[in-house]
């Protein structure tokens, strides 16, 4: 909701900073292939440029969409408030804080009459939270990024600079049963019970994930393992009742994919495990549907661009930096297509995707200083 209002607000703010702007409307016929409701809620992305005639251009990306509100908020999530050292509100951490930090950095340079060392190109994009195909994916696919280097304004924070992210595979599993009256359960086939058997069997994948050969070691030396989470969404069918044998049960699988894996290999392994379960468990019949697939991403953390950004973080935070791979997924993989050097970095917040999401104001300001320092003095 409110895509047009958000893009209009951001365009006005960028125009006030004398940046050229371009609103990119995703064609409905392209958008509805990804989200069926796109005809009712058109997707828009904003490009803004500060061209100083430099030989090189750096692209700063933030997504303006947020996830739905969860339970447990102690305040109105869409009425941002400051309490103590924190700014509260949905999107304050993921990732409207990065939008604010980017525009604040540009405004600071302009007020100080400091020209950046490179042209600054910004994008404010839609739909990262559901995969990014109509946001960063759209502008990258259609050649709208006219930059040589990328700063994806999340995926790293504090002293950790992002040099990649995990991939992800989402599957929706439908277990088929046969309805019957609960007083005569033998006349039916309980899809819920079959789902439980399947889930318990799939948990065995965790043993395989613990094998040493499956580990990925980040540039900072952290060891990561693949993960699987089942049941983020689960349910039955219309007509289910206490006194019925359920004829259908559905659940989702979230498989996080390390940079030393591929989406194809992860999906093949998972589908094979499901097929093996169907062969081993009597009367287990399932349909499997992929709802999202994103490849993992890893960039060169020793590239002069990444080192220069690390120098800006080090200069402002006055501590050694680390290069890391975030366990979540971001839009970085879209933006560095073709081998563009890039990093991920944004403010540090708490409660992203949860209740009472917030960002520490001092860290938001410090991140704006890092962006400004890099824009003014970045050499690579």
Secondary structure, DSSP 8 states (H G I E B T S, - for coil): --HHHHHHHHHHHHHHTT-EEEEEE--HHHHTTT-GGGGTS--EEEEEEE--S-S-EEEEEEE-------S--SS-TTS-EEETTEEESTTTTTTHHHHHHHHHHHHHHHHTT---SSEEEEEEES-GGGTSTTTHHHHHHTT----SEEEESSS-BTTEEEEEE-EEEEEEEEEE-B-EEGGGGGGSB-HHHHHHHHHHHHTTHHHHHTSGGG-EE-TTS-EE--EEEEEEEEE--TT--TTEE-SEEEEEEEEEE-TTS-HHHHHHHHHHHHHHHHHHSTT-EEEEEEEEEE--EE--TTSHHHHHHHHHHHHHH-S--EEEEESS--SHHHHTTTT-EEEE----EE-TTSTT-EEEHHHHHHHHHHHHHHHHH---
